[in-house]
Amino acid sequence: MNVKKIKLNAADDVREFVGAAGKCDFDIDIFYNRVTIDAKSILGVLSLDLTRELTVKYGGEDLSFENVLDKYASA
């Protein structure tokens, strides 16, 4: 299971992230506090507090998805 921290600042960031997640054939979840959201759900991701750092957990490998994760990685 891979874990990365990301920060999505705008709706366009969410759209790009969810689009990349939707192309993956493995489960991807986003965690914030005790809330778990399917990363392939644009409404679910938009319902999160985007001012906070989000934790992404996924169990597969996809180079284009990981490139998007690196783009939004928080320091």
RALIN-V827526 format. One record per pair of residues at least 12 apart in sequence whose C-alpha atoms are under 6 Angstrom apart, sorted by the first residue. I is the first residue (numbers start at 1). J is the second residue. If there is no record, write none. Layout:
i=I j=J
i=I j=J
//
This chain:
i=1 j=58
i=1 j=59
i=2 j=57
i=2 j=58
i=3 j=56
i=3 j=57
i=4 j=55
i=4 j=56
i=5 j=54
i=5 j=55
i=5 j=73
i=5 j=74
i=6 j=53
i=6 j=54
i=6 j=72
i=6 j=73
i=6 j=74
i=7 j=53
i=7 j=72
i=7 j=74
i=8 j=50
i=18 j=40
i=18 j=42
i=20 j=65
i=21 j=40
i=22 j=40
i=26 j=60
i=27 j=58
i=28 j=57
i=28 j=58
i=29 j=56
i=29 j=57
i=30 j=55
i=30 j=56
i=31 j=54
i=31 j=55
i=32 j=54
//
